[in-house]
Amino acid sequence: MDRYLIIADDFTGANDTGVQLRRRGLPTSVIFAGKKLPEGDCVVIDTESRGVSGEEAAEAVRLACAEVSFDDYKYVIKKVDSTLRGNIAAEVAALDAAYKPELVVFAPALPALGRTTVGGVHCLKGVPLTETELAKDPKNPVKEDNIARLLAAEYTEKVAYVPLEEVRGEIDLSEGRIFAFDSVSDSDMRRVISAARATGKRVLWIGTAAMADNIMELERKTAPVFSVVASVSDVTGGQVRAAEAAGVKSVVVPFHEILSGEKGQAEYVSAAVESLNAGFDTMLVSSSTLSRSELDAAKAEGERQGMSLPEVSDYVRFTMGEMAAQVLSECAVSGVFVTGGDTALGLLESLGADGSEILSEVSVGIPMMRLIGGKAAGVKMVTKAGAFGTPDAINNALRKLKEA
C-alpha cells in the first residue's frame, strides 16, 4: 500500500483531508504532533498551530517531523487552509528543511468550494481574499493572497509562479525548485500534479484537501460518474454550473432541435461516451435546464408538432432515459446521478430496472441507492428532486458515488 503523510495545522483540516484517503479504502489515522505514529497506516499529523506565532508554528512542525521516517511514505503533503489562514510560509519552510524535497509544489485551490487561484491571486468565489471579510478575521486575518509572495516571505530562494495558461499548456519545471500554481478546476490541479510526478523528483506537496484528493484520483483512479439532468429548476441550473466550474464535463442536448429532427440523439450519446471513457465525470444535460429560452423553444417546437406540454415533458423524459441507458451500456462508471423525478423514472424504465435498494442519504432529501434488476443491476445511483439541494449538491453526490 502506498502511504501518505499529511501535516495539517488544525484538527478539522486534518480530518477533512484524512477522509479523502479513507474513502478510497486506505487505513488512516489522525495523530497529534509529538505522539507515537501508527505503523502501516496513512498518517495525518495535527500540529494545532494555526493561531500561534510563525516561530511557534515552525517549531510545532519540527516537533511533528521528529517522529517521522519520511522514507516510509510515498507522498508528503502539507495541508493548508483553503483561505490561506495560518502560518503557511513558516510551516512550509520548517517541513521543507526536515523533508529535503527536490521540488516544492504549492497549489492551494479547492475548486468545489469556490477557492481558486488566477493571476497568482487566491480568490473566494472570484474575489481576492484580501478583499473579503477574511481579511478582517479577528483571530487569523488573511494579509496576503498572492501565493508566490506568501511563500517568498520565508525564502531567499526564488519562488516561481506558474500562470493558468501554462498550467493548461506546457508546464516547465526544469528550472527552479519552488513553484506556485494557478488552478481553477480539479483538472487544472491534476495537470500540475502529473507534471510534478513526471519529473521523478522527491516532491513536497502543499495544498488543501483537494490536493490529496486529486493526487489519489491519479494514483488510485476511480471510474467517472455519469449524471443525467433534465430538471428545469433554476436551483438545478446553478448546481450544473457549479459542477462545470469544478471540472465536470457537460454534454448539452438541445431538445427543440431533437424534436424538429435537425439533430439526432447519436451525436450526444457519442460525446458523453467519449468523455466518460476518457475518465471525466460527465453530465448529459437538457438545454432547458440552463436556459429559459431553450425551454420556450422546446415548447414551441412541440406545439408546432401538435404536442401538448405534458406530451413534450414525456418525450424529454423518455428520450433522456433512452440516451442515458445507451451511454451506460458503453461505459464503466462509479455510479449515476439523476435530477428530476421524471428523468429518473425515464432512465429506470429504459434500463428495465425492477427497483432499488436504499443505501444511504448523501444529504437531506438526496438518497443513494443500488439498482435492482435490469441492464444496470448493482450500479449505485443518487437521485435529487429538481429544486432540492445546495449549490454544490452535484459535486457532493459525485464524491459520494466514488467512495470505496
N, C-alpha and C positions, 0 to 999 in steps of 0.2 A: 504493500500500500504506500502510495506517495503521501508523505507527511507535510503538513502545513504548520508554520509557526506565525502567529499573528500577535502583534503587540498593540494594544489599544489603551487610550487614556481615560476611559471610564467604563463602568460596568455594563450600561445599556449598549454602548457601542461594541463592547466585547461580545455580548450575546447576539446582537443583530448580525455581526459578521460570522460568528461561530455557527449560527443556524444555516448559513449558506453551505457550510461543509456538511453539517448533519443531514440536511435534506437530500444530499446526494449519497447518503449512506456511509459517510466517514465518521468513525467514533471521534468525538470532540469534547475536550474539557476546557472550562474557563477557570484559570488559576490566578490568584493574587500574586503580585510581584514578591519575590523572596521566598515563596513556598516551594516545596518539592514538586517537580514536574512528573506527571504520569508517563510511564513507558509505553510506547506503541501508539498512543493516541495523537491526533492533531491537537495542538495546544493554542489557546488564546490567553495571553498574559495581560491582566488588567493592572496598569500602574497607578490608577486613580490620581492622575497628575494634571488634569485639565485646568483646575482652578488655582494652581500654585504658581510660584515664580518660575521663570525659564530655567534658572540654575537648579532649583529643586526638581523640576520635571526631568531635566537631563540626568540628574542623579538617580531618579526613580527608574529610568530606562537602563542605566548602567547596572543597577541592582537586579533588574529583571534579567539582563543578559548574563549576569554572573553565574546563573544556574543552567545556562543553555549550552548544549553541544550543537553548534549550528550545522555541522555536517550530517546530523540526523534528519534534517529537513530539506525537502526539495524546493519549497517556496518559503521565503521570509517576507512578511508583509507588515508594513507599519500602517495600521488603520488610523485614519484621521476623520475628524468631524466634517460632515458634508457642507457645513457653512464656515469652515476654517476657524472655528473657535479653538482655543487652547494654545499650547506651546509647540506648534508643529515643527518649526525650524530647529529649535533646541533639541527636541526629541529625535528628529531625523538625524541630526549631526551625531548625537550620542550613539544611536543604533548603527550608523554608518561606521563609526570608529570601532565598534565592537565586532561587527559582522565582516567588515572589509570587503564590500562588494566591488566588482569591476564596473558595474553600471547601476545608476540610480534613476528610477522611473517614477515621476510624480504626475499622476492624473487623477485629480480629486472629484471628478464628475460623478453624479448619481442621477442619471437621466430620468429614471422612472419617477423621481420626486421633484423634477424641475431644477436640479442643480447641474449647471452646465458651465463650460469654460470656453470663451470665444475672445480672440484678440488678447489672450493671456490673462483675461479678467474673469474671475469666478463669479457666477451670477445665480440668483434665486429667481426662477421664473422670468428670466430675461433682464432682471435688474441687478446691476453690480452690488455686491454685498455691502460695500461701504455706503451705499445709498438706501439701504433698508434699515428696518428697526434693529437689526442685529448689531449695527454699529453703536447703538445706544444701550446694549445689554449691560446692566449694572455690574454683573459678575464677570462675564467674559466678552467684552465688546470686540467686535471684529475691526481691526485697524488697517488691515491690508488685504486687498482682493486680487492683486496681481501675483499670480502663483510663482513666477520666476523670482520676483523681488522678495517674496516671502521667504523662500529658501536661501536666497543670496545673503540675507541678513546674518546667517551663521557660517557663511563660507567665503574664503578668499578665492577658492576655485570657481571657475565660470559655471553658471547655471544656464544652459542653452534652452531657449524657448522654441517649441515646435508648433507652428500655426496649423489651423484646421485644414487649409489647402494642402499642406504637406502630409498631414495625417491621412487625408483621403487620396493622396497621390503616392509619392515615393518617400518613405521615411528613411533618412540617412542618419545612422548612429555611429558612423565611423570616426567622427572627431568629437571628443569630449567624453565626459563620464556622467555628468548630472544633467538630466533633461526634464523639462516641464512641458506638458502637452495640453493643447486644446482638445476637448471632446464634448459633443452634444448628444451623442447616442451611444447605446451599447455596442453597436457595430464599429463606431469610432474607437472605442476602448479596446475592442478585440483586435483591431488593426495595430494599435500601439503595442499591445501585449505580444502579438505574433511577431512584430518586428524585433522586439527586445529578446524574445526567446530564440529567434533565428540567429542572433549573434553568438550563442553558445556561452555567453558570459555569466558569471555569478551576479545575480540581479537582486537589488533591494527594491521591492515594490511599495509604493506609497499611494494610498487612496482610501476611498470609502468602502462600504460593504460591496459596492458594485465592482470594485477591483477584484476582490476574492471571487465574486460570483462569475465574472467574465473569464478569469483565469481557469476556473473549474469548468466553465462552459466549453472552453477549448480543450482542456485536459481530459475531462470526463464527459464527452459530448453526449447530450441527450437529444432525442428526436424532437423536431419542432412541434408546435401546437397549431392546429388549424381552427380558425374562427369563422363563423357564419353569421353575418349581421344584416338584418333587413328591417329592424325597427325604425320607425320614422320619428322617434322621440329625440328632442334636442339633447337630452341627457346622454343618450347613446352616441349621438354625433360627437359630443365632446369627449367621450371615452375613446372613440375611434381615433380622434386627433391626438389624444394623449398617448395612445399605443403607437401611433405612427412616429411621434416625437421620440419615443423610446427605442425606435429601430424596427418595429414590426412592419412588415410589408403589407400593402393592401392591393387587392385586385378589385376595381370598382366596376360593377355591372350596370350599364345604362338601360334600365328596363323599358323606357319609351322606344329605344332602338331595337330591343329584343322583340317587343310587341309588334313593331312595324315591319319586322323582318329585315331591317337594314343590317343588323348584326345577328350572329348566331351564338349559341352557348359555347361552342367548342373552343373558341379562342380564349375565353375567360377561364374555362376549365384547364386548358393547357398552361396558361400563365400561372395559375395557382399551383398546379402540379410542379412546374419548373421551379418556382420559388421554394416550395416545401422540400423538394428533392435536393435543392442547393443548401438546405439547412436553415432556412429562415422561417421564423414564426410568421404565418401568413393569414390575412383576413380576406374572405370573399364578402364584399360589401355592396349592398344595393345602393345605387346612386341617390335614391330618395332619402337615405339616411343622412347624407351630407349636405343636401341642398333642397330647399323647399321648391325651387323652380323645377328641379328634376322630378319631384313628386307630382307637381302640377302637369308636367309634360307626359308622365306615365298615365295619369288620369285622363288627360285629353286624348291620348292615343287610344286608350281603352274605349272611350266614348265613340271615337270615330269608327271603331270596330263593333259597336253595338254592345259593349260590355258595361255592366253596372259596376259601381265602386266595389261591392263585395266580390264580384267576379274577378276584378283586377287584383284584389288582395289575395284571392285564392290562387290566381295564376302565379303571382310572385312567390307565394309560399311553396307551391308545387315545384316551380322552376328552380328556386334556390335549393330546395331539398334534393332535387334530381341532380343538379350540378355538384352539390357538396358530396353526395353519395358517390358520384363518379370520381371526384378528386380523391376521396378516401380509398377507393378501390385501387388507386395507383400510387399511394404514398404510405410510408410508415410514420405515425405520429405519436406523440406522448399523450395526446388527448384532443378533445374538441370543445370549443367554447361556442355557445349559441345564445344570441339575444333575440328576444321576441318569441312569445308563446306559439304563434302560428308558424314561425320559421322552424322552431324546434320540432313541432308536430310534423311539418313537411319533411324534415330530414329523417325522423324516425320512420315515417311511412315509406320513404324511398329506400331506407336501409332494411326494411322488413323486420324491425325490432319488435320483440314481444313486450318489452317494458324495461325497467331499470332497477338496479339495487342502489339505494341511497348509501353513500359512504360518509359524507361529512358536509359541513357548511363552510364555504370559503369566506363569506361574510354574511351579515344579516340578510336573509331572503335570497341568497345566491348559493344553491346547493351543488354539491358534486355527487355524481352517480357513476355507476358502471352499467353499460348496456347489456341487456339480456336478449339473446337470440338475434337472428338476422345476420346481415353481411359484416357487421362490425361488432359482433358479440365480444364482450370483455373490454372494449375501449372505454376509457374514462371520459366523462362529459360534464361540463359545467353549464348550467342554464341560468339566464337572467332576464327578468321582465324588462321591457324597454326603458321605462322611466326609473328603474332601480339603480342604486349604487353611486359611489363617489367617482370623481374624475379618473382615478387610477384603477377602476374596477376590472377592466380587461387585463391590464398589466398584472394585477394581483392574481387573477384567475389563471393566467398563463404560468405564473411561477408555481402556483399550487399544483397544476396539472403535471408539472415536470418533476415534482418531488418524488424521491425514491419510495 
